[in-house]
């Protein structure tokens, strides 16, 4: 049981902690708006991830895989929404020492929609449930425990990404460097979306 748990934690950390759209968005938000102000965005992302866990358990991931048109539509909607978040971060006003940013950080709703429209999350959980399901006597407790562990690992790795971004915040008081880093974050988010999209349709 312990070996299965460690394997699940490692696989989840690798799948959900790699630099994809959500981790990069959290890092960018942390750098632009600060860790505290980005907390609601993080909670929203985790709530969206919870829906993806339930969806994978209910077979939505398999349905998306079997129905390419629906998968493509969800991917396009998700890509557009991630683009919106990327633009919001790239164009946020420059910080002044002692003054708050005039633009609000991404909200809880933004984070929720972000992962709700992320087919990669559904596919990741389908893979985790099919390969690393914790061995309990019945399937119900197995899926529940596996999903809970996945969510806790995701919360930890996402918080780390947010804090990594937050550690860059002092640089954001230097106008030139701030704009360059924000644009780089936004482009990285879009590149991650494109990579997921290309893999999913190859």
N, C-alpha and C positions, 0 to 999 in steps of 0.2 A: 504493500500500500504506500509506504514511504517513497519507494523508488518511483511509483506511478505519479505521486504528487510532485516530486522534484522534476520529473520529465515534463509534466504539464506546465509547471511554473516556467521552466526554461523555454519551452516552445512558445508559450504565450508572450513572454518577454521579448523573444526574437521576432515574433509575428507582429505584435502591436507596438513594440518599442523601436522598431526600425524607423528611419527618417521618412515617414510617409506624410500625407497631407495634414492629418490631425496633430502629430507631434510637432511638425514645423509651424503650424498655425499657433499652437500653444507657446512655443518658443518665441515666435514673432510678437504675440500679444504680451507676453511677459516682458520682453525687451521694450516694447513701445509704451505700454500702459502700466507696467509693474505687476508683480505677482498677486498682490492683494486685489487690485481692481480686475484682474483676469480670473479670479476665483469662480465667478458665476459661469464664465465661458467653459472652464474646466468641468464644473458640475453638469452643465448642459451636454458636453461631449460624453461624459460618463452615463448620463441618462439615455442618450441616443444609443450608446454601446449596449446598455441593458436591453433596449428594444431589439437590437441586433442579436443578442444572446437568445432571447425568447423566440425571435424569428427563426434563428438557425435550428433551435429545438423543435419548432413547429413545422419545419420543412420549407420555410420561405426561401432559404438559400438554394435548396434543390429545385424549387419552382423557378427561380430566376435563372438558374443554369439551364433548365429545360426549355425556357421560353426566352430566346435571345432578344426579341423585340422589347419585352418588359425590362430586361437587364440593361439594354442600350438606353432606354428612356430614363431609367433611374440613374445610370452613369452620367448622362448628359445633364440632368437636373442637378446632380451632385457636383459636377464639374463647374457649372455656372454659379452655384452657391459658394463653392470654394474660391472661385474667381472674385466674387463679390467681397468675401472676407479679405482676400489678398489685396484688393484695391483699397479697402478700408484701412488696412495696416500701412500700405505703401504711401498713402496720401494723408495720413494723420499729421496734424500740425506739429512743428518742431517744439521741443520742450524748452521752457525757460526755467532757470533755477528758482525754486520756491513757488512756482506757479503750476497749476494743474492743467492737463491737456484739455482743450476745448471740445474735442470729439470723444464720445463715450466709447469704451472698449467693447468688443463683441460680447453680446449678452448670453444669458442662459439659453434663450430660444435659439440664438445663432448656433451655439454648440450642439443643441439637441438636433436641429435640422441637419447640421454638418455630418453627424454620424448616421442619422436616420436615412440619408440619401447616399450612403457609402456602401456599395455592393461588396467592396473588399472586406468590410467588417463581417458581413454575413458569410462570405466564403471562408474567412479565417476561422470563424467559430464552427462552421460545418467541418472543416479540416481537423480542428482541435477535438471536437466531439467524436469524430470517426476514428481518430488515432490515439487520443490520450484520455478517454473517458475514465474517470476514477472508478475502481472496481467495488461497487456496493452490490448487495444482494438483488435489489430491484432497480429498474431503469429510472424511475422517478427520482429517488435520492441521488443516483449517479449523475444525472443531468443537472440537478440543482446544485450539488457540491462542486461539480466541474465548472458550471457557469459562475458560481460565487468566487471560486479561486481565480478564474479568468478576469472577473471584474476587479478584484482586489489588486491583482498584478497590473492590470491596465491603469488603475488609479495611481499606483506607485510610479510606473514609468512615465505616465503623463505629467505627474507632479514634478518629476525630475526634469523633464523637458521644459516645463513652465519656469522652474527655478534657474535652469541654464540660460534661458532667455532673459530672465530678470537680472542675472548677473551682468548682462551687457548694458543694462539701463543707464549707468553713469556715462557711457559713451554717447548716449542719445542727447546729451546736453551740448554736444559739439555738432553744429548744423550739418556740415559736409559729411562727416562720418555717419551721422544718424540717417540721413537720406539714403546713402549708399547701402547701409546695412538693411534698412527697411525694404528697399527695392530688391536686394538680394534674397531676403526672406520671401517676399511675394513671388519672385521668379522661381525660387526653390519649391514653393507650394504648388505652383502651376506645373512645374516639371514633374513633380511627384504624381500629380493627378494624371498627366499625360502618360507617364510610365505605367501607372495602374491601368489606364484605359487601353493602352496598346497591348499589354500582357493579357488583359481580359478578352480582347477581340482578335488575338493572333491564332 
